[in-house]
Amino acid sequence: MEAFITGIGWVSKDSMGYPDHIQQFDKKTTLPGIKRKDILNHPHKSFGRMDAFSKLGFAAIAFAMNDAGIKEERDKKNISIIASTVTGCLETDMNFQETILKKVPSPAIFAYTLDSSFLGEASIYFGLTGESFVINEEKTNGLTGLLMALEIIDSGVSDIVLCGMCNSDIKILNAYSHIIKPGSLFFVIEKNSLHSYGTIKATSPANFYYQQDIKITGLYDLAQKCCNRYEHYED
């Protein structure tokens, strides 16, 4: 299974954006606060109500789509979304639990107590009609979601898939907590494209190759290789 990588978007403690539009942060120790004007050209009333986890994932999706040249217009698009997470929206769940203990449950917080809430927000804003789901995985490389994205394209369900990872900056009781990289990273993967960062291919659930023969170990590794290739062409 093979497809083209046409867009990349991310939010990290160091920077956010996409290869042609990067906002750098100096010595940032936490994930940045994200404002609507940082990522969208048009108003979106729901954005201000989103929890931090949802804003994190929504922003990376918006950046990746912008990078791929997919417009914000809400015309229906058969594009699927797959997101992998380890932390999920646990922080939001705990915040909602606090409102219950105070006997004033917050409907605004409750709306974002599902890991997949930001996928719904992105689908509504961008007019995406394909499959969308979140994988709560113990591994932290995001390759399970990438394999599913390639399977969706190979099956013909969607010709374009947004695939990525989203993890909040929170300590959780998990064997992999010490290697979780807080932030979000999404790719736009397409069946056909004349302009791309290159191809991604899966020969088995454990073997993924960038540009036919460069093995990758995870989504962050893939992003680095794509960006290195981009910088080479820019030079």
C-alpha positions as CSV (number, residue, x, y, z in Angstrom):
1,M,0.0,0.0,0.0
2,E,1.4,3.4,-1.0
3,A,0.2,7.0,-1.1
4,F,1.5,10.6,-1.3
5,I,2.2,13.0,1.6
6,T,0.8,16.4,0.5
7,G,0.5,18.3,3.8
8,I,2.1,18.4,7.3
9,G,0.9,20.4,10.3
10,W,2.0,20.4,13.9
11,V,1.9,22.1,17.4
12,S,4.8,21.5,19.8
13,K,6.5,23.3,22.6
14,D,9.1,24.7,20.2
15,S,6.9,25.7,17.2
16,M,3.7,25.3,15.4
17,G,2.5,25.6,11.8
18,Y,3.7,23.9,8.6
19,P,7.0,23.8,6.6
20,D,6.3,27.1,4.7
21,H,4.8,28.9,7.7
22,I,6.4,28.2,11.1
23,Q,5.9,30.2,14.3
24,Q,8.9,29.5,16.6
25,F,8.9,29.7,20.4
26,D,11.9,30.6,22.5
27,K,12.6,28.2,25.4
28,K,9.0,27.3,25.7
29,T,8.4,24.8,28.6
30,T,4.7,24.3,27.9
31,L,2.5,23.9,24.8
32,P,1.4,27.2,23.4
33,G,-2.0,28.8,23.9
34,I,-3.7,28.6,20.5
35,K,-5.9,31.4,19.3
36,R,-8.4,31.1,16.4
37,K,-6.5,33.7,14.3
38,D,-3.3,31.6,14.6
39,I,-4.9,28.9,12.5
40,L,-8.1,29.9,10.7
41,N,-8.9,32.7,8.2
42,H,-12.6,32.7,9.1
43,P,-14.5,33.0,12.4
44,H,-15.5,29.7,14.1
45,K,-17.6,30.3,17.2
46,S,-16.9,26.8,18.6
47,F,-13.2,27.3,18.7
48,G,-13.2,29.5,21.8
49,R,-15.2,26.9,23.7
50,M,-12.9,24.0,22.9
51,D,-10.7,22.4,25.6
52,A,-6.9,22.5,25.2
53,F,-6.7,19.0,23.9
54,S,-9.2,19.7,21.1
55,K,-7.5,23.0,20.1
56,L,-4.2,21.1,19.9
57,G,-5.6,18.5,17.5
58,F,-7.8,20.9,15.5
59,A,-4.8,23.3,15.0
60,A,-2.5,20.6,13.5
61,I,-5.3,19.4,11.2
62,A,-5.9,23.0,10.0
63,F,-2.2,23.5,9.4
64,A,-1.9,20.3,7.5
65,M,-4.8,21.0,5.3
66,N,-3.6,24.5,4.6
67,D,-0.2,23.1,3.7
68,A,-1.9,20.7,1.3
69,G,-3.9,23.5,-0.3
70,I,-7.3,22.3,0.9
71,K,-9.4,25.4,1.4
72,E,-11.4,26.2,4.5
73,E,-14.7,26.2,2.5
74,R,-17.3,23.9,3.9
75,D,-18.2,22.3,0.6
76,K,-18.4,18.5,1.3
77,K,-15.2,16.7,0.9
78,N,-14.8,12.9,1.2
79,I,-11.8,13.1,3.5
80,S,-11.3,10.8,6.5
81,I,-9.5,11.5,9.8
82,I,-7.5,9.1,12.0
83,A,-5.9,10.3,15.2
84,S,-3.8,8.4,17.6
85,T,-3.4,9.3,21.3
86,V,-2.0,8.1,24.6
87,T,-3.1,10.8,26.9
88,G,-6.5,11.4,25.3
89,C,-8.6,14.2,26.9
90,L,-7.9,12.9,30.4
91,E,-7.2,16.5,31.7
92,T,-10.6,17.6,30.5
93,D,-12.3,14.6,32.0
94,M,-10.7,15.4,35.4
95,N,-11.9,19.0,35.0
96,F,-15.4,17.9,34.4
97,Q,-15.3,15.5,37.4
98,E,-14.4,18.5,39.6
99,T,-17.5,20.3,38.4
100,I,-19.6,17.3,39.4
101,L,-18.1,17.2,42.8
102,K,-19.0,20.9,43.2
103,K,-22.5,19.9,42.1
104,V,-22.4,22.3,39.2
105,P,-21.7,20.0,36.2
106,S,-20.5,22.1,33.2
107,P,-22.1,21.3,29.9
108,A,-19.4,23.3,28.1
109,I,-16.6,21.1,29.5
110,F,-18.8,17.9,29.1
111,A,-18.9,18.5,25.3
112,Y,-15.2,17.8,25.1
113,T,-14.9,14.8,27.4
114,L,-14.5,12.5,24.4
115,D,-11.1,12.1,22.6
116,S,-12.8,12.4,19.3
117,S,-14.6,15.7,19.9
118,F,-12.0,17.7,17.9
119,L,-12.5,15.4,14.9
120,G,-16.2,16.4,14.8
121,E,-15.3,20.1,15.1
122,A,-12.8,19.7,12.2
123,S,-15.3,17.8,10.1
124,I,-18.0,20.5,10.6
125,Y,-15.7,23.4,9.9
126,F,-14.0,21.9,6.8
127,G,-17.0,19.9,5.5
128,L,-15.3,16.5,5.8
129,T,-17.6,13.6,5.3
130,G,-15.2,10.6,5.5
131,E,-14.6,8.2,8.4
132,S,-13.2,9.8,11.6
133,F,-12.0,8.0,14.7
134,V,-9.4,8.1,17.5
135,I,-7.1,5.2,18.4
136,N,-6.1,5.1,22.0
137,E,-2.8,3.3,21.7
138,E,-0.1,2.3,24.2
139,K,2.7,2.7,21.6
140,T,3.7,6.3,20.9
141,N,4.8,6.1,17.2
142,G,1.5,6.6,15.5
143,L,2.2,3.9,12.9
144,T,-1.1,2.0,13.7
145,G,-3.1,5.0,12.5
146,L,-0.8,5.4,9.5
147,L,-1.5,1.8,8.5
148,M,-5.2,2.4,8.8
149,A,-5.0,5.5,6.7
150,L,-3.2,3.6,3.9
151,E,-5.9,0.8,4.1
152,I,-8.7,3.4,3.8
153,I,-7.0,4.8,0.7
154,D,-6.3,1.4,-0.7
155,S,-9.9,0.3,-0.2
156,G,-11.3,3.3,-2.0
157,V,-13.3,4.5,0.9
158,S,-11.5,7.9,0.7
159,D,-8.8,9.2,-1.6
160,I,-7.6,11.6,1.0
161,V,-6.9,10.9,4.7
162,L,-5.8,13.1,7.6
163,C,-3.6,11.0,9.8
164,G,-1.8,12.0,13.0
165,M,-1.2,12.1,16.7
166,C,-2.4,14.3,19.5
167,N,-1.2,14.2,23.1
168,S,-1.7,16.7,25.9
169,D,1.1,17.7,28.3
170,I,-0.1,15.7,31.3
171,K,1.5,13.0,33.4
172,I,-0.5,9.7,33.2
173,L,-0.1,6.3,34.7
174,N,1.2,4.5,31.7
175,A,4.4,2.6,31.0
176,Y,5.1,4.9,28.1
177,S,4.6,8.2,29.9
178,H,8.2,9.1,29.9
179,I,8.5,9.0,26.2
180,I,5.2,10.7,25.2
181,K,5.9,13.8,23.2
182,P,3.3,16.4,24.1
183,G,1.8,18.1,21.0
184,S,0.0,17.3,17.8
185,L,1.2,16.2,14.3
186,F,-1.0,15.5,11.3
187,F,-0.3,14.5,7.7
188,V,-2.5,14.8,4.6
189,I,-2.1,11.6,2.7
190,E,-3.6,11.3,-0.8
191,K,-4.0,8.5,-3.4
192,N,-2.8,10.7,-6.3
193,S,-0.8,14.0,-6.4
194,L,1.4,15.9,-8.7
195,H,3.1,17.8,-5.9
196,S,4.1,16.1,-2.6
197,Y,6.7,15.6,0.0
198,G,7.1,12.1,-1.3
199,T,5.5,8.7,-0.9
200,I,4.8,6.6,2.2
201,K,4.5,2.8,1.8
202,A,3.6,0.0,4.1
203,T,4.8,-3.6,3.4
204,S,3.6,-4.9,6.7
205,P,2.1,-3.6,10.0
206,A,5.7,-3.0,11.3
207,N,7.5,-1.9,8.1
208,F,6.9,1.6,6.6
209,Y,9.1,3.2,4.0
210,Y,9.4,6.8,2.9
211,Q,10.3,7.3,-0.7
212,Q,10.3,3.5,-1.4
213,D,13.4,2.5,0.7
214,I,13.9,4.8,3.7
215,K,12.5,3.0,6.7
216,I,10.7,5.2,9.3
217,T,10.2,4.5,13.0
218,G,7.2,6.7,13.6
219,L,5.2,9.8,12.6
220,Y,7.7,12.3,14.0
221,D,10.5,10.5,12.2
222,L,8.5,10.7,9.0
223,A,7.8,14.4,9.5
224,Q,11.5,15.1,10.0
225,K,12.4,13.3,6.8
226,C,9.7,15.1,4.8
227,C,10.9,18.5,6.2
228,N,14.5,17.7,5.4
229,R,13.5,16.9,1.8
230,Y,11.6,20.2,1.7
231,E,14.5,22.2,2.9
232,H,16.8,20.5,0.4
233,Y,14.5,21.6,-2.5
234,E,14.2,25.1,-1.0
235,D,17.9,25.5,-1.2
